Amino acid sequence: MANSGSLKSTIAVSLTNYLDAGAIVAGASGLTLWQNYLGLSEVHLGWLNFISANCLGAAVGAIIGGFLADKYGRKFIFTYNLLVYMTGVLLIMLSMNFPMLLCGFLITGISVGVGVPASWTYISESSEVNNRGRNICISQMSWGIGPMVILLLGMLFAPGGYLFGWVEQVAQLFIGMGQPEHVVNVFSSRIVFLSLFIVAFIAWNLQRQLQESAEFTKGQSEGAEKKPGVIDNIKVLFSNSIAVKTVCFLATIYLTWNLVASVMGFFQPHIYETAGGVTNEQANWMNFIQWFIIVGVTFCTSKLIDKTSHKAIYVFGLVAALCAWLVIVTIGVNGPAGLWAFAILWGVQGGASPQIFYALWGSELFPAKFRAGAQGLMFFIVRGLSALWGLVFTYIYGDNGEGFTIAAYCMIALLLISLVVGVIGAPNTRGRALEDITKERYGEDY
């Protein structure tokens, strides 16, 4: 049974999503500043994206964290993981060279990956039957609020921003007067990462006070004599045909969407500037407004998801995503009308995206004994392949956006796959207890 305080625990755990998305956007918004400060090439920037919270770092962390959460408990992750996150962010804040910056991005990314399967699993296991979807949506709202806040701080603290004078004062306090412009400017990114450090510290204090998931505790007591290890759970996962089919279904709908979304998450301001021809400030404001739309639509989804057909909401989100990319290949984004149409439509899809249903279905369709591990495995596959796709995308896109139309057709194809597979395989789990779903799919032994 879920406890009556599920909303409170959901908010505490959802801060993990804030820190996940916040780390991605903080890295993206400060790329140019770090590039100027350290003299980085485009290859360096590609590697930062490759090992960050957006891609490989999170992928490696997820497969570790998922199985650790199944072996030692969800609370184990909440007790220690954000200490790792704070270490990574601190390393970024203090970076004086590329290896320090790269290590900071990697450690932060791994921590993000470790936390995601445990958080989604815990939210589902601590939710009442009639608000499990709502709580997952609240978690996704946190995933949208993170970029909103980080983008706003990035704009305020950026060179020429309203609070840049304060940034200069901080820089002078630590490195003295008369420093080169690029050395001072990078302090705006250091301060943005400081904000993530503070939120992570608050989240760590909240999360380590949470009670262990009742469903995990029950499973441990029933199987106390076995104490299966990580390898045992991996074997069980892959030896069950239903579990393997479920992994394939969820990984497909999430991967094909995330290949598009991960590129947008890291390169979107760059795309707006090069393909859309707007200034950096205008690109950041458009991105901010888009995240505001995502949060608003996600809030609406949270009110409907436990009362409405999951398949209908899923289709709505992907149709909006397809329409956004169809704007690219029809109207184009060289003018304000096309650019804004694209930004708004992509914002709408974010509020009813496959990520919501991946998080929801991923925690519903697996038994508790390898629930987090299965999610971690899928997250590893998705973010790992997204890392490779991010490198490929830069070659398709070109230095100045000359390949954007070709890239758009690739995105449309990926989104169509997510739509078709999701419609065919969407499960009927709304309003049902996790225990009942598990028994129906796997029998009494699970």
C-alpha positions as CSV (number, residue, x, y, z in Angstrom):
1,M,0.0,0.0,0.0
2,A,1.2,3.5,-0.7
3,N,1.4,5.9,2.1
4,S,-0.7,9.0,2.4
5,G,2.3,11.3,2.2
6,S,3.2,10.2,-1.4
7,L,3.0,13.8,-2.6
8,K,5.6,15.0,-0.1
9,S,7.9,12.2,-0.9
10,T,7.3,12.7,-4.6
11,I,8.4,16.3,-4.4
12,A,11.6,15.4,-2.4
13,V,12.5,12.7,-4.9
14,S,11.6,14.8,-7.9
15,L,14.4,17.1,-7.2
16,T,16.6,14.4,-8.8
17,N,14.9,15.3,-12.1
18,Y,15.5,19.0,-11.5
19,L,19.2,18.3,-11.0
20,D,19.3,16.0,-14.0
21,A,17.9,18.5,-16.5
22,G,19.6,21.4,-14.7
23,A,23.0,19.9,-15.1
24,I,22.4,19.4,-18.9
25,V,21.2,22.9,-19.4
26,A,23.8,24.5,-17.2
27,G,26.5,22.7,-19.2
28,A,24.9,23.7,-22.5
29,S,24.3,27.4,-21.5
30,G,27.9,27.8,-20.4
31,L,29.6,26.0,-23.3
32,T,30.8,29.1,-25.1
33,L,32.2,30.6,-21.9
34,W,34.2,27.5,-21.1
35,Q,35.3,27.3,-24.7
36,N,36.7,30.9,-24.6
37,Y,38.2,30.4,-21.2
38,L,40.0,27.1,-21.9
39,G,40.5,27.5,-25.7
40,L,38.3,24.4,-26.5
41,S,37.7,23.1,-30.0
42,E,34.4,21.7,-31.3
43,V,35.8,18.3,-30.6
44,H,36.2,19.2,-27.0
45,L,32.6,20.4,-26.8
46,G,31.5,17.1,-28.4
47,W,33.3,15.1,-25.7
48,L,31.7,17.2,-23.0
49,N,28.3,16.4,-24.3
50,F,29.3,12.7,-24.9
51,I,30.2,12.0,-21.3
52,S,27.7,14.4,-19.6
53,A,24.4,14.0,-17.8
54,N,22.9,14.2,-21.3
55,C,24.5,11.0,-22.5
56,L,27.2,8.5,-21.5
57,G,27.7,9.6,-17.9
58,A,24.0,9.2,-17.1
59,A,24.0,5.9,-19.1
60,V,26.8,4.3,-17.0
61,G,25.3,5.6,-13.8
62,A,21.8,4.3,-14.6
63,I,22.8,0.7,-15.1
64,I,24.8,0.8,-11.8
65,G,22.2,2.7,-9.8
66,G,19.3,0.6,-11.1
67,F,20.7,-2.7,-9.9
68,L,22.1,-1.2,-6.7
69,A,18.6,0.1,-5.9
70,D,17.2,-3.4,-6.3
71,K,19.9,-5.0,-4.1
72,Y,20.3,-2.4,-1.3
73,G,17.1,-0.4,-1.6
74,R,15.9,2.9,-3.0
75,K,16.8,4.7,0.2
76,F,20.4,3.6,-0.1
77,I,20.6,5.6,-3.4
78,F,19.0,8.6,-1.8
79,T,21.4,8.5,1.1
80,Y,24.7,8.6,-0.8
81,N,24.1,9.5,-4.5
82,L,23.8,13.3,-4.2
83,L,27.1,13.4,-2.4
84,V,28.6,12.2,-5.7
85,Y,26.6,14.8,-7.6
86,M,27.9,17.6,-5.4
87,T,31.4,16.4,-5.9
88,G,31.0,16.6,-9.7
89,V,29.4,20.0,-9.6
90,L,32.1,21.3,-7.3
91,L,34.8,20.0,-9.7
92,I,33.1,21.9,-12.5
93,M,32.9,25.1,-10.4
94,L,36.6,25.0,-9.7
95,S,37.8,23.8,-13.1
96,M,41.0,25.4,-14.3
97,N,41.7,23.1,-17.3
98,F,39.9,20.7,-19.7
99,P,40.6,17.5,-17.8
100,M,39.0,19.0,-14.6
101,L,36.0,20.1,-16.5
102,L,35.6,16.8,-18.3
103,C,35.9,14.8,-15.0
104,G,33.3,17.1,-13.4
105,F,30.9,16.5,-16.3
106,L,31.4,12.8,-16.1
107,I,31.0,12.5,-12.3
108,T,27.9,14.7,-12.4
109,G,26.5,12.6,-15.3
110,I,27.1,9.3,-13.5
111,S,25.3,10.6,-10.4
112,V,22.3,11.7,-12.5
113,G,22.1,8.3,-14.0
114,V,22.3,6.5,-10.6
115,G,19.5,8.6,-9.2
116,V,16.9,8.4,-12.1
117,P,15.8,4.7,-11.9
118,A,15.6,4.8,-8.1
119,S,13.6,8.0,-8.1
120,W,11.0,6.8,-10.7
121,T,10.7,3.5,-9.0
122,Y,10.3,5.0,-5.6
123,I,7.6,7.5,-6.8
124,S,5.5,4.7,-8.3
125,E,5.9,2.4,-5.3
126,S,5.0,5.1,-2.8
127,S,2.0,6.4,-4.8
128,E,-1.7,5.6,-4.3
129,V,-3.3,3.7,-7.2
130,N,-5.4,6.6,-8.3
131,N,-2.5,9.1,-8.4
132,R,0.5,7.2,-9.7
133,G,0.4,9.0,-13.0
134,R,0.0,12.4,-11.3
135,N,3.1,11.8,-9.2
136,I,5.2,10.8,-12.2
137,C,4.0,14.0,-14.0
138,I,5.0,16.0,-10.9
139,S,8.4,14.5,-11.3
140,Q,8.5,15.5,-14.9
141,M,7.5,19.0,-14.0
142,S,10.6,19.2,-11.9
143,W,12.5,18.0,-15.0
144,G,11.1,21.1,-16.8
145,I,11.5,23.6,-13.9
146,G,15.2,22.8,-13.7
147,P,16.0,24.1,-17.2
148,M,13.7,27.1,-16.7
149,V,15.5,28.2,-13.6
150,I,19.0,27.4,-14.9
151,L,18.3,29.3,-18.2
152,L,17.0,32.3,-16.3
153,L,20.1,32.4,-14.1
154,G,22.3,31.9,-17.1
155,M,20.8,34.9,-18.8
156,L,20.9,37.1,-15.7
157,F,24.6,36.2,-14.9
158,A,25.8,36.1,-18.5
159,P,28.1,38.8,-19.8
160,G,25.9,41.7,-20.5
161,G,23.1,40.3,-18.2
162,Y,21.4,42.3,-15.5
163,L,23.5,40.6,-12.7
164,F,26.8,40.4,-14.5
165,G,28.1,43.3,-12.4
166,W,27.8,41.0,-9.3
167,V,29.6,38.2,-11.2
168,E,32.5,40.6,-11.8
169,Q,32.6,41.4,-8.1
170,V,32.7,37.7,-7.2
171,A,35.5,37.1,-9.8
172,Q,37.5,40.0,-8.4
173,L,37.1,38.6,-4.9
174,F,38.6,35.2,-6.0
175,I,41.1,36.1,-8.7
176,G,41.8,39.8,-8.2
177,M,41.6,42.8,-10.5
178,G,42.8,43.2,-14.1
179,Q,42.1,39.6,-15.3
180,P,41.4,38.9,-19.0
181,E,37.7,39.2,-20.0
182,H,37.3,35.5,-20.8
183,V,38.6,34.6,-17.3
184,V,36.0,36.8,-15.6
185,N,33.1,35.8,-17.9
186,V,33.4,32.1,-17.1
187,F,32.5,33.0,-13.5
188,S,28.8,33.3,-14.6
189,S,28.8,29.6,-15.4
190,R,30.6,28.8,-12.1
191,I,27.8,30.6,-10.2
192,V,25.1,28.7,-12.1
193,F,26.7,25.4,-11.1
194,L,26.9,26.8,-7.6
195,S,23.1,27.0,-7.6
196,L,22.9,23.3,-8.5
197,F,25.2,22.5,-5.7
198,I,22.9,24.3,-3.2
199,V,19.8,22.5,-4.6
200,A,21.6,19.2,-4.4
201,F,22.5,19.8,-0.8
202,I,18.9,20.6,0.1
203,A,17.6,17.6,-1.9
204,W,20.1,15.3,-0.2
205,N,18.9,16.4,3.2
206,L,15.3,15.8,2.2
207,Q,15.8,12.4,0.5
208,R,18.0,10.8,3.2
209,Q,15.1,11.3,5.6
210,L,12.6,9.3,3.5
211,Q,11.4,5.9,4.6
212,E,12.3,2.9,2.4
213,S,9.7,1.8,-0.2
214,A,7.2,-0.5,1.5
215,E,7.1,-2.7,-1.6
216,F,10.9,-3.1,-1.6
217,T,10.9,-3.9,2.1
218,K,8.1,-6.5,1.6
219,G,10.1,-8.2,-1.2
220,Q,13.2,-8.3,0.9
221,S,11.4,-9.9,3.9
222,E,9.8,-12.5,1.7
223,G,13.0,-13.4,0.0
224,A,15.3,-12.9,3.0
225,E,16.8,-16.3,2.7
226,K,17.9,-15.8,-0.9
227,K,19.4,-12.3,-0.9
228,P,20.0,-12.3,-4.7
229,G,22.9,-10.2,-6.0
230,V,23.1,-7.8,-8.9
231,I,24.2,-10.6,-11.4
232,D,21.4,-12.8,-10.2
233,N,18.8,-10.1,-10.9
234,I,20.3,-9.5,-14.4
235,K,20.0,-13.2,-15.1
236,V,16.4,-13.3,-13.9
237,L,15.5,-10.2,-16.0
238,F,16.9,-11.8,-19.2
239,S,15.6,-15.3,-18.6
240,N,12.0,-14.0,-18.4
241,S,10.5,-13.6,-21.9
242,I,7.8,-11.1,-20.7
243,A,10.5,-8.9,-19.1
244,V,12.7,-9.0,-22.3
245,K,9.7,-8.1,-24.5
246,T,8.9,-5.2,-22.1
247,V,12.5,-4.0,-22.2
248,C,12.4,-4.0,-26.0
249,F,9.1,-2.1,-26.1
250,L,10.0,0.6,-23.6
251,A,13.5,1.0,-24.8
252,T,12.2,1.5,-28.4
253,I,9.6,4.2,-27.6
254,Y,12.0,6.0,-25.3
255,L,15.1,5.7,-27.5
256,T,13.5,6.9,-30.7
257,W,12.0,9.9,-28.9
258,N,15.1,10.6,-26.8
259,L,17.5,10.6,-29.8
260,V,15.5,13.7,-30.9
261,A,15.1,15.2,-27.4
262,S,18.7,14.8,-26.3
263,V,19.9,16.7,-29.3
264,M,17.4,19.5,-28.6
265,G,18.3,19.6,-24.9
266,F,22.0,20.2,-25.5
267,F,22.2,22.0,-28.9
268,Q,18.8,23.9,-29.0
269,P,20.2,27.4,-28.3
270,H,23.0,26.7,-30.9
271,I,20.4,25.6,-33.4
272,Y,18.3,28.7,-32.9
273,E,21.3,30.9,-33.4
274,T,22.8,29.1,-36.5
275,A,19.7,27.8,-38.3
276,G,17.3,30.5,-37.0
277,G,19.7,33.4,-37.2
278,V,18.7,34.9,-33.8
279,T,21.1,36.3,-31.1
280,N,22.3,34.2,-28.2
281,E,20.0,36.2,-25.8
282,Q,17.0,35.7,-28.1
283,A,17.7,32.0,-28.3
284,N,17.9,31.6,-24.6
285,W,14.6,33.5,-24.1
286,M,12.9,31.3,-26.6
287,N,14.3,28.2,-24.9
288,F,13.0,29.6,-21.5
289,I,9.5,30.2,-22.9
290,Q,9.5,26.7,-24.4
291,W,10.4,25.1,-21.0
292,F,7.6,27.2,-19.4
293,I,5.2,25.7,-22.0
294,I,6.5,22.2,-21.1
295,V,5.9,22.7,-17.4
296,G,2.4,24.1,-18.1
297,V,1.3,21.3,-20.4
298,T,2.8,18.7,-18.0
299,F,0.7,20.2,-15.2
300,C,-2.4,19.7,-17.4
301,T,-1.3,16.1,-18.2
302,S,-1.0,15.4,-14.4
303,K,-4.7,16.3,-14.0
304,L,-5.7,13.9,-16.8
305,I,-3.4,11.0,-16.8
306,D,-5.1,9.0,-14.1
307,K,-8.6,9.6,-15.6
308,T,-7.9,9.5,-19.3
309,S,-6.7,7.0,-21.9
310,H,-2.9,6.8,-21.7
311,K,-2.8,6.0,-25.4
312,A,-4.7,9.2,-26.3
313,I,-2.3,11.4,-24.3
314,Y,0.7,9.5,-25.8
315,V,-0.6,10.1,-29.3
316,F,-1.3,13.8,-28.6
317,G,2.3,14.4,-27.5
318,L,3.9,12.7,-30.5
319,V,1.6,14.3,-33.0
320,A,2.7,17.7,-31.6
321,A,6.4,16.6,-31.9
322,L,5.9,15.5,-35.5
323,C,4.2,18.8,-36.3
324,A,7.1,20.7,-34.9
325,W,9.6,19.0,-37.2
326,L,7.2,19.2,-40.1
327,V,7.5,23.0,-39.7
328,I,11.2,22.6,-40.4
329,V,10.7,20.9,-43.7
330,T,7.8,23.0,-44.8
331,I,7.9,26.6,-43.5
332,G,11.5,26.5,-42.2
333,V,13.0,28.4,-39.3
334,N,14.6,31.3,-41.1
335,G,11.7,33.6,-40.2
336,P,10.1,34.3,-36.8
337,A,6.8,32.6,-37.6
338,G,8.5,29.2,-38.3
339,L,10.9,29.5,-35.5
340,W,8.2,30.3,-32.9
341,A,5.8,27.6,-34.3
342,F,8.6,25.1,-33.9
343,A,9.5,26.3,-30.4
344,I,5.8,26.2,-29.2
345,L,5.0,22.8,-30.7
346,W,8.1,21.3,-29.2
347,G,7.1,22.8,-25.9
348,V,3.6,21.2,-26.1
349,Q,5.0,17.8,-26.9
350,G,7.3,18.0,-23.9
351,G,4.3,18.1,-21.6
352,A,2.9,14.8,-22.9
353,S,6.1,13.1,-24.0
354,P,7.1,9.4,-24.2
355,Q,9.4,10.1,-21.2
356,I,6.4,10.5,-19.0
357,F,5.1,7.1,-20.1
358,Y,8.5,5.5,-20.1
359,A,8.8,6.5,-16.4
360,L,5.3,5.4,-15.6
361,W,5.1,2.1,-17.6
362,G,8.7,1.3,-16.7
363,S,7.8,1.2,-13.0
364,E,4.5,-0.6,-13.6
365,L,5.5,-3.4,-16.0
366,F,8.3,-5.0,-14.0
367,P,8.2,-6.8,-10.6
368,A,9.8,-5.1,-7.6
369,K,12.8,-7.5,-7.5
370,F,14.3,-6.1,-10.7
371,R,12.1,-3.0,-11.3
372,A,14.8,-0.4,-10.8
373,G,17.4,-2.6,-12.5
374,A,15.3,-2.9,-15.7
375,Q,14.8,0.8,-15.8
376,G,18.6,1.3,-15.3
377,L,19.4,-1.1,-18.1
378,M,17.0,0.7,-20.5
379,F,18.3,4.1,-19.4
380,F,21.8,2.9,-20.1
381,I,20.8,1.8,-23.6
382,V,19.0,5.0,-24.4
383,R,21.5,7.5,-23.1
384,G,24.4,5.6,-24.4
385,L,23.0,5.5,-28.0
386,S,22.0,9.1,-27.6
387,A,25.6,10.0,-26.8
388,L,26.7,8.4,-30.1
389,W,23.8,10.1,-32.0
390,G,24.9,13.5,-30.6
391,L,28.3,13.0,-32.3
392,V,26.7,11.9,-35.5
393,F,24.2,14.8,-35.4
394,T,27.0,17.4,-35.4
395,Y,28.2,16.0,-38.7
396,I,24.7,15.9,-40.3
397,Y,23.9,19.4,-39.0
398,G,27.1,21.1,-40.3
399,D,29.0,24.1,-38.9
400,N,26.3,26.6,-39.8
401,G,23.1,24.5,-39.9
402,E,23.3,23.7,-43.6
403,G,22.2,20.1,-42.9
404,F,19.3,21.0,-40.7
405,T,16.6,19.9,-43.2
406,I,18.3,16.4,-43.6
407,A,18.5,16.2,-39.8
408,A,14.8,17.1,-39.6
409,Y,13.8,14.2,-41.8
410,C,15.8,11.9,-39.5
411,M,14.0,13.3,-36.5
412,I,10.6,12.8,-38.2
413,A,11.4,9.1,-38.9
414,L,12.5,8.5,-35.3
415,L,9.3,10.1,-33.9
416,L,7.1,8.1,-36.2
417,I,8.7,4.9,-34.9
418,S,8.0,6.0,-31.3
419,L,4.4,6.8,-32.2
420,V,3.6,3.5,-34.0
421,V,5.3,1.2,-31.5
422,G,3.7,3.1,-28.6
423,V,0.2,2.8,-30.0
424,I,0.6,-0.9,-30.7
425,G,2.2,-1.8,-27.3
426,A,0.6,0.7,-24.9
427,P,-0.4,-1.3,-21.8
428,N,-3.7,-1.0,-19.8
429,T,-2.4,-0.3,-16.3
430,R,-4.3,2.9,-15.4
431,G,-5.9,2.6,-11.9
432,R,-4.4,-0.8,-11.1
433,A,-2.2,-1.7,-8.1
434,L,1.5,-2.6,-8.9
435,E,1.0,-6.0,-7.2
436,D,-2.0,-6.9,-9.4
437,I,-0.1,-5.9,-12.6
438,T,2.9,-8.0,-11.6
439,K,0.7,-11.0,-10.8
440,E,-1.1,-10.8,-14.1
441,R,2.1,-10.5,-16.1
442,Y,4.5,-12.7,-14.2
443,G,2.4,-15.0,-12.0
444,E,2.5,-15.6,-8.2
445,D,6.3,-16.2,-8.0
446,Y,7.1,-12.5,-8.4
